[in-house]
Amino acid sequence: MKLLFYKKIFAIFLIVFCTACGAEQANDTEYITTMVSSDTILNILKTENTVVKDSVSFSSYADSVKTILSNLEVSEAQAQELSESMSEMIEKAQSLKKNNQNDEENRGFETFKQDLPKDLSNYLYMKVDSFPQSLLPKNTKLLYIGAATEGEEQYLFGLSNKGNLRKLAKLPADFMFNPSKKTESYYKDGKIFICSEQSYKATIICGIFGFDLSKNMLTLEDETASDFSVESIAKAQKAVEQGKIIEAVNFYEQVTYPHNYMQVETETIHLLKKAYSVLQRLEKEQKYDSATLILESIFEFWGTEFLLNIETPQQLYRLFKSNNFELSQREYIQILEKYGSSLLQSKKYIDAIEINKKLTQITPTSPLAYLQLGNAYYNLERLQDSQNAYKQYKEIIAKTGQKVDKKTLEQIEKRLNEK
């Protein structure tokens, strides 16, 4: 009886396996009388022990299984064992089906390269997209641009239906193709376009080729050049003149190899000069949130790194004196002070400490820097650090005789007396 029971399990496995794989399965013809109803067994199969979920619905195999279960003589314990066995078998069937699907879907260029001769697999660069099947040579299914070995001249290769490669035509020597920075290759309007980016620039050169693959001919007919960095700089400069500071920064951020395209310091200083005027206007209009966004955008921009790297008053003085910037040293300090204040108001205390410490380094006589530094430390509950900064603040205003708001002084004294 037990042997017959396991024979039934095997029969059910075949049904489930074929159902999961989408195949037809012949019905089992052995029947015996039942001790447990088919509904009871089917209910057991629906428990959490079975893995049939979204990928294969229960109804897709239940009818097939029910033919056997309806007359299968098993105990409750055997039914539970059957449930567990079927769960394992269904899981394996589903996994096999999924793996087969994934293998088919994922078989792309990387898989194809593994089947190529070793001297070719590392140097095939890109496929010619959208090439009409009707124009391909006989027994050829795809076109690729590549080279047999590193440094070798570039060729148009044909990939046969059997996975073999053959050279169809050599790219003309006068075409500037950079295989290490290829961008795309495609068919359009009866021509083959082959594009690559030039070294250390964002210039993309596309060759436009006529072809006669029956004669292994590839003829350079024209070239186009576009430079994303040049376009981005032009858009940034226009935005600066319009007072759209954040937009300008976004365009500058898109520039590749900026030092090959522009004088970074000059461009950045001009940006800051325009920003200074915009910030003054926003303060008068009490649009503090807008001013904060502009300040954060400016000082997160890579162009301001050379300014933030200054560590002493002497370095700051020499930079502005030697370059004769349109932005004055004092104007730059005021912008930095505004940034330190905006970070404090935004409760970005760690960033506020960094900027205000920078201010105390390059302008050690600035009382505002020490006041803002003390406030940032205090909000982080670093009492000793905040008290040291407040003491520096009081010393500076005592030496310079600057007028201070009474409420500010009272708050500082209160914090200085905390322990």
Disulfide bonds with the S-S distance in Angstrom:
Cys195-Cys206 2.02
